[in-house]
Amino acid sequence: MVEDSEDDAALILRELRRGGFDPDFERVDSADALRTALGENRWDLVVCDHSMPHFSGKDALKLLRDGGSDVPFIFVSGTIGEDTAVAALKEGAQDYVMKGNLKRLVPAVMRELREIEHQRQHKRLEREVQQLQKFESIGRLAGGIAHDFNNSLGIITGWAEMGYQDAPADSPVRENFQKIKDQAKRSAGLTAQLLAFARRQVLQPRKIDLNQLISETTTLLRGAIGKQIEIKLFLSPDAAAVRADPTQIEQVLMNLSINARDAMANGGTLSIETQNVQIEEDDAGRFPTSCRPGNYVLLAVSDTGTGIDAETLEHIFEPFFTTKEAGKGTGLGLASVYGIVNQHGGAINVLTKVGEGTTFRVYLPAEK
């Protein structure tokens, strides 16, 4: 609320509460205070007086829009004239309400909140579609490279095996051939992750109990992530079965958990959750666009780590993208997770906040 009068602010709040809202709010009356409030919280709405002694509503609107914010802005004033109101609408305000007719406030607020949510959902869907298209292109390229590279590795491994067999048992040459074989095997592991991203893995799906798989993998997880991180399981006892390749789903769980470990250098909590989710036709915006209506089992892996900034979030599933220093990661872990989940007919999204942690939410179709 950009308002210099506490009494007027109280009247506006009373009207909003009478209309069914229970708002969290902050009242400001200067440019600096408005900048601070905008920086500290993500607000749903700005309600602004038009004429104040030291800070005009027009200046407040300009500050908001120049900062790139699309939050709805409603003038509530006792002095605004029709010409001034029209000019304000042209400059980016959504509506104006006269203080003498506050009954218009609640309908105006409800309309603008619905509209901004619709716009944000539309933008979110556009971003997801663009990302899917980008990943399809990268996947075709990665799959082709991995296929050709695998053929080359097969030839290298074959010749190395022949040299190993022909060399005398105690010969250093034999040891060299063994090193070639070992390196080729490690390289084949990288191409397997590329093929996973490209969704060209050969799956061996069967009906599996996700809770059981998680419980069986937990012992292995504890050794992989270290004692400084606590593992908590929140497994729904009625979680439906899924039809999946257990080895691949175990790889998804391991990769997400190791990624969480790396985000918690000083320790923290790794939480693994399952629950049934039903997605309806009108659930657009709440779930990944690739999730068709139906029944899913959610596998959520959460950490209390550093979180992911917006720029990194745009690229985290791309192969070879990594924020780790050289030699600490291939950039294929999350890429292979993305591919495995999509090849199973599922979807994945990310909820994160810098400094507070990250949750990867994997949706796997429930067994019919």
N, C-alpha and C positions, 0 to 999 in steps of 0.2 A: 504494500500500500504506500503510494507516494502521496502523503497527506500531512499537512502541518497542524491540523486540528485533531486533538485526541477525541473530542466529543463527536466530530463527524466520522472519525474512524470507528468509533463505538457504534454509531447508528448503522454504518455499512455492515459491520460484523453481525449486528443483531438481525439485519434483514437476511443476510446469507444463512444464518443459523435457523431462522424461521422457514427458510426455503429448503432445509434438510441438509445443509452443509455443516461440517465441523472443521473449519479451516485452521491450518497452521499459518501464521502470518508474521510479517515484520513490517513495522511502520518506519518509513524514512522520509526525510524532508530536505535532502541535499544531494548533489551529484556524487560526492564521495561516498556517502552512506549507501546510495543506490548501487554504485559500482561494487562496493564491498558485499552487499546482500546478494547481488547477482553472481559474484564469484564464489560465495560460500555455499549456495544451495541451487538446486534445480527447481525453479518455481513453475507452477501450472498457469499462473495468471498474474497480470499486473493491473491493479486498480489505481487510477491516478486522478488527483485533483488537477484542475487546469490552471488556476491562478493562486500562486503562493508568493510570499514576500521575497524569498531569496532563490527560488528555483521554480521555473515554469514547467507545466505539463508538457509543452512542446519540446523543451530541452530534455526532459526525461524520456520522451518517445524517441528522440534522435539518438540519445545515448544507447538506448536499448537496441535499436535497429542497426546503428553503426557497429555495434558489437557482434552482429550476426545472429542475434536471438530472434526466434520466430514465436516466442511466447505471446499469447493473446494480450492485448492492451486495451483496456476500457476506461474512458474518461468518465468520472463521476464528479460533476461540478454544479455549482449554483450560479455560475456566471458565464458559462460558455454560450456563445450565440450560434445561430444556424450557420452563418458563413464560416465561422471559426471551426465548427464541428465538421463541416464538409471538408475543409482544408486538412483537418487532422486525419480524417479517414483516408484522404489521398496520400498522406505522409506515412501511413502504415498502422493507424489505430483501427481496431475492429468495430468499436461501437462507442456511443456516448449516452450517459444516463444523467438526467437532471436530479439534483439532490432533493428537489421537491416532489419527485415522482419515483421513489426508490423501488416501487413495485415492478418496474421494468428490469431491475438489476438481476434478479435470479434467473429469469428466462434468458437474458443476454449471456450470463455466465455459462449456463447449461449449453446453450447453442455453441458458444466459442470453444468450450472444452470438448464437445463432440467433434467439432470441425477440425481442431488441431490434432486430435487423436487419429481421425481419419487420414489427415495429411501425413502424419508420421508413419502410420501403417503403410500407406501407399509408397512412401520413400523407402521404408524398410524392405518391402516386397521388391521394389525396383533394384535395390542393392543386392538382394539375394539372387535375383534372376541374373543380373550381370555377373555375379560371382560364379554361379553355376555354369554360365556360358564360357567364362574364362577358364574354369577348371576342366571343362570338356575339351577345350583346345589344348591345354597343357597336358591333359591325360593322354590324348592321342599321340602327342609328340613323345611324352615320357614312355608310353607303352612301346612305341616303335623303337626307341633307343634301347630300352631294356631288352627287348627281344633280340635285336642284332648283337648287343653286348653279350647276352647269354650264349649265343652261338659261338662267339669268339672265345669266351671263357671255357666253353666245352672243349674246343680244340686245344687251348692251352693246357687244360687239365689232362686231356688225353695224352698229349706229348710228354707232359711232366710225369705222368704215371708210367709211361713206357721207359723214360729215362731212369726213373726210380727203380724199376724192376731190373733193368740191364746193368745198373751200377753195382759194384761189389758192396757187400753188406757193411763193411767198415770204411767205405770210401767217403771223403768229405763231399764228393760230387753228389752222392745219394742224399746227403743232408740238404744240399742246395735244391735238389729236385723236390724234397719234402716241403721246403719253405715256399717254393713256387705253388705247390698244391694247396698249402694252407692259405696263402694270400688270395688265390683264385676262389677258394671257398668263402672267404670273407667278402670278396667282391660280389660273389653270387648272392650273398645276403642283402647287399645294397640293391641289386637289381630286383630281388624279390619284393623289397619295399616299394620300388618304383612301379612294379607290376601291380602291387596292391593299390597304389594311388590310381593307376590307370584302370582298375577294376578288371584285370585280366588274370587274377589268381584262379587256380582250379580249386573250387570249394568242395568240401565234403560235409554238407549240412545234415544235421539230424536234430531230433527233438531234444532240447537241453533245458535243465533247470538252472536259470541264471544265478539264483541264490547259492546253489550248491557249487557252481563253478567259481563264484567269488570267494566262498568260504575255503575252497580247496587251494585257491591261488594266494590267499592271504599270507600263508607261511612263507611262500616264495617272495611275496611283496615286502615282508618285514626285513628280509635279508637284503633286498635291493635298495630300499630307501633309507635304511639306517635307524638307529635307536633314538635319534633326536626328534623323530617325527612320530606322533601318535596316530594310529589307525583306528577309525571308528566306523562301524558298519551299521547301517540303518536299512535292513532288508525286509521288505514287506512280506509277511508270511503267506499272503495269497497271490504273490506275483505269478502271472501266467507263464507258461513255458514258451520258449521261442525256438524257431527252426533255424539253426545256425551251425557254422563250423566252429566247434569249441576251441580249436587251436587258434583260429583267427580272432575270436572274441577274447580269448585270454591275452592275445597280443595287444588288442585294443586297451584292455584293462592295464596291462603292464606299461604300455607307452604313455597313457594318460597319467598313471601314478608316478612314473619317473619324471615326467614333465612337471608334475606338482612338486615333487621333491626338489627339483632344480629351482623352483620359485620360492622355496623355503630354506635358504642357506643357513639360517640361524634356528631352524627347527620350527615346528608348528603342528597342525592337525590335518590329516588326510581323511576325508569322509567319503564313504562309498554308499550310495543309496539305490534302492530299486523300488518301483511302484508301478501299478497299472495306470495307463493313461488312455482315455478315449477321446479321439479327435473328431469333431463334427464338421460339417460343411461350413458353418459360419465362424470357425475358429481361426480364420486368416489373421496373421499378424502375431498370434500367440505362439505359433510353432513354426519350424522351418517350412518353407514353401514346398519342399519335396515330400512332406508328410501328407499323404492322401487320407481322407476320412477313414477311420477304422480303429482297431484296438492295438495298442503298443505297450511294450514294457520299457520303462525309463531306467537307464543306467546313468547315474549322475556321479561324477568324481569331482570333489571340491577340495580346495586348499585354502590356507590362511596366509598365503604368500604375498608377493609384491604386486599382483594384478598385472593387467596387460593394457598398455596405452592404445588409443584409437588407431594410430598409424600402423602399429604392429598387428593389431587385430585384423586389419584388412588382408594380411598376407600369411597368417600363421599356418594355413593348410597347404600352402604352395610348396612343392618339393624344392629342397636345397635352401629354403629360407630359414635362417636361424639368427637368434640374437646372442648366441654363445660365442665365446672367443674361439679363434682358430684351433682346430684339433679337439674341441670339446663336444662337437655334435655334427651330424651329417645334414640336419635339416630335413630328414625323411620320416621321423617318428610320427608327427601329427599328420603328415601327408598320407602315410600308409593307413592311419586310423580313419581318415576321411574316406579313402578308397574302400577299405574293408566294410565300413558301415554302409556306404552307398551300394556296394555290391550285394549286401544282404537285404536291400530294399528299405533300409532305414535312413535316418538323418541325424545330423549333429549340429548343435549350436553352442554358443559360449556366452555366459554371463560373467562380467568381470568389473572390478572397480580398482583403480590404481591405489595401492597401499592397503587394500582390504581382502584381496584374494580373488580366486577364479573358480567357476564351476563349468565343466564340460558336461552337456546333457545329450546323451545318446538315446535315440528312439529306435527300438527294434520291433518289427511287426510281431504281434503275439501269434502263437500257433493256433490255427483255427480248429 
